[in-house]
Amino acid sequence: MYRIRFHGRGGQGVKTASQILSSALFLEGFEVQDAPRYGAERRGAPIFAYVRADRAPINERGVIARPGLVVVVDETLVAMPAAGVLQGVDADSVILIHGDASAGSWQARAKIPGRVLALPAPAPSAVRAEAAFAGARCAGAAAQLLGVVSRANLGSALEAELEALGAGLIEQNREYALSAFDILAPHAGVVREGGSVSASGYAAPEWIGMPLEDAAFAAPDIRAPATSAASQTGLWRALRPVIDYGLCKRCNWICGTYCPDSAIRVEPDGRPDIDYDHCKGCMLCVAVCPPHAIGAVPERQEAA
């Protein structure tokens, strides 16, 4: 069975990438599973999607614990433990990283046990224009690495999944997907099928008990317009970004611009200030801060 995980950020087409790949595998005669995994939708937050493909009926369910292929759409997630990019990776896994660094650099920096391949990201001047096509590029690359998807079926799957976008966008996505498919041609078929996973030895997760709250408190209704400020999305956080003003260079246009929820405001003296009532904890500001003045602190630790 092929087991593939896509990791990226909300808005990068991770869910679409898994759908394109699963449709292409289905056209090749495989039984497939395809599912995204994320909480409440939030642009910029780490998410992942997974695909299983087999010639026989698939009885496995749930998140893929031991992937044969991990596709990283956003390289900043590799160093973020909460994103779980390297979870379950072993010497038989293949990791494809879409970004600027070379495969050798990632192998050395992250001590990744499996084989690492790189899919070059667009030039910096074109990043914003091409960001919307990152998912299609990674789907095309993944199809090539599996070695069982034809170029024609990749194109057909892309058309079917993106039909609602119109001919123009379909053609653009097709170009990016097929280009990545061709770039990875020297590595065609490098991903091998994994064996069956036994249910014996299964360890139940360590559940955290959450007491029930009165519905009037836990499910408030906000029915008036223009009330987004009243929705305190900071409650979604697992990690809290914290600014070290001793390191901060006041380049607030970087963290403030990249924040997907405009939760970083600028004080009169130029200091960036995080609105924790509305910061969702996507950690994008941590990834883009040039002097590394923003760190991530677990909410449990902050509460303590």
DRENVEXLO-952538 format. One record per residue (C-alpha): residue in one letter; x, y, z. Coordinates in steps of 0.001 Angstrom, whole numbers, plus 500000, padded with zeros to 6 digits. Layout:
<atoms>
AXYZ
...
</atoms>
This chain:
<atoms>
M500000500000500000
Y501166503529499231
R500874505895502198
I501397509593501480
R501145512659503752
F501038516261502512
H502053518974505003
G501563522710504444
R499711525776505614
G496088526712505187
G495684528424501811
Q498542526607500034
G496390523964498379
V497370521019500586
K493881519549500579
T493629520069496800
A497007518388496263
S495850515232498045
Q492622515222496025
I494501515535492719
L496893512723493612
S494156510399494868
S492076510996491725
A495094510243489531
L495738507012491438
F492067506072491089
L492358506517487326
E495294504106487426
G493050501450488967
F493886501867492654
E491523501825495595
V492126505136497364
Q491511507047500575
D491923510807500722
A491323513039503750
P492525516394505092
R493232516959508788
Y492885520365510398
G490885522188513038
A488819525264512402
E489864526727509052
R492624529288509471
R494838530610506730
G498512530143507511
A498060527460510160
P499811524072509769
I497540521421508265
F498053518086506565
A496221515685504299
Y496858512037503595
V496333509541500780
R496309505753500821
A496343503724497614
D496266499968497105
R495201497444494480
A493121495691497155
P490367497062499416
I491774499361502117
N490830498496505682
E493137500962507440
R491594504127508841
G492832507264510504
V496008509300510241
I498991507660508542
A501518506885511263
R504256505417509040
P504308507241505688
G506136506031502624
L506156509559501207
V505950512895503019
V505420515970500834
V506222519272502541
V504571522156500695
D506036524775503069
E509616524161504218
T509211526356507332
L507162523538508865
V510057521074509032
A511499522744512120
M508112523161513808
P507488520148516097
A503756520873516382
A503376520397512610
G504459516749512917
V506170516682509520
L508701514016510496
Q506370511969512674
G506683508277511830
V509416508830509231
D511983506035509048
A514809504906506782
D512336503629504170
S510456506947503919
V510956509519501176
I510618513196502107
L510022515774499365
I510536519379500494
H509277522290498402
G511504525284499135
D514840527017498649
A517224524725500540
S518882521712498942
A518110518125499864
G521578517704501359
S521104520780503513
W517869519423504982
Q519391515989505524
A522161517562507581
R520064520150509428
A517149517949510465
K518938514575510678
I516138513031508647
P516451509231508582
G514795508714505184
R515719509839501700
V515271513581501131
L514468515207497785
A513992518895496997
L511503520587494696
P512854524112494026
A510460526899494994
P509787529824492615
A512177532760492590
P511460535282495391
S510024537825492937
A507428535312491818
V506540533755495170
R503299535653495691
A502149535035492112
E502889531330492273
A501877530592495870
A498400529543494783
F499890526783492611
A502110525180495279
G499595522401495878
A499391521481492190
R503205521482491893
C503575519156494859
A500818516847493608
G502618516522490279
A505934515821491982
A504377513200494273
A502780511436491302
Q506187511100489658
L507864509778492812
L505269507003493105
G506062505882489576
V502581504492488923
V500787507615487623
S500951508557483956
R501278512129482762
A497914511847481019
N496054510643484115
L497676513344486248
G496301515946483847
S492859514324483796
A492714514185487596
L493695517846487851
E490953518849485405
A488349516894487349
E489324518299490756
L489652521931489583
E486710521959487186
A484932524732489110
L487876527141488717
G487479527638484973
A489691526849481982
G492280529569482625
L493195528498486151
I493011524818485231
E495592525369482499
Q497902527299484836
N497698524571487470
R498287521920484813
E501484523659483691
Y502857523785487233
A501871520199488034
L503330518744484844
S506476520845485187
A507097519424488672
F506256515947487333
D509026516356484734
I511556517867487177
L511321514777489409
A511599512333486470
P515095511150487572
H513494509914490796
A510462508185489283
G509293505224491351
V511599505927494292
V508679505471496722
R507941501838497545
E504717500303498774
G504619499649502503
G503475496416504074
S500338495834506093
V500064497313509574
S499080494959512387
A496550496038514994
S498319494016517682
G500369496121520031
Y498115499127519519
A498537501704522274
A495568503918523059
P496325507674523047
E496631509568526299
W493286511336526365
I492877514672528106
G489584514914529968
M487597518064529168
P484684518867531494
L481376519780529899
E480234523392530081
D476779524855530078
A475630525391526486
A474783529032527141
F478456529600527941
A480130527228525494
A478042528071522412
P477277531800522310
D475331533179519352
I476559536297517573
R473900537317515080
A474778540945514321
P477028542052511390
A480594543368511762
T481248541452514956
S484511539664514107
A486248541487516961
A483822539786519348
S484977536338518207
Q488067535636520302
T489867533213518019
G492871533284520338
L491161530422522130
W492252528170519235
R495948528429520096
A498141525583521290
L501292527723520982
R501679531431521766
P504083533682519805
V506092535853522223
I508227538833521156
D511667539399522688
Y511939543179522362
G515666542970523131
L516114541241519759
C513294542991517862
K514555545311515086
R511180547062514662
C510808545659511123
N507107545344511850
W506112545386508182
I507324541771507946
C505501540079510816
G502539542446510463
T502161541761506733
Y502535538000506977
C500066537633509866
P497013536082508140
D494602537606510668
S496097541105511102
A496630540256514764
I499931542189514976
R499507545910515478
V502226548579515589
E502717550813518598
P503676554504518166
D507340553707518886
G507396551082516095
R507145548031518340
P504948545196517026
D502324544082519528
I500381540823519284
D496622540851519860
Y496301537575521751
D492507537732521692
H492621537148517930
C496004535476517319
K495227531884516289
G498747530568516857
C499678529770513252
M503340530643514079
L503889532252510675
C505367535309512417
V507864533017514170
A508955531580510822
V509419534924509006
C510988537090511760
P514520537957510428
P516231538435513844
H514340535475515376
A512863537810517977
I509561535919518080
G509496532580519839
A506799529973520455
V505659529186523990
P503153526402524769
E499882527805526100
R500031525350529017
Q503370526806530036
E502076530362529723
A499032529497531834
A501259527989534522
</atoms>
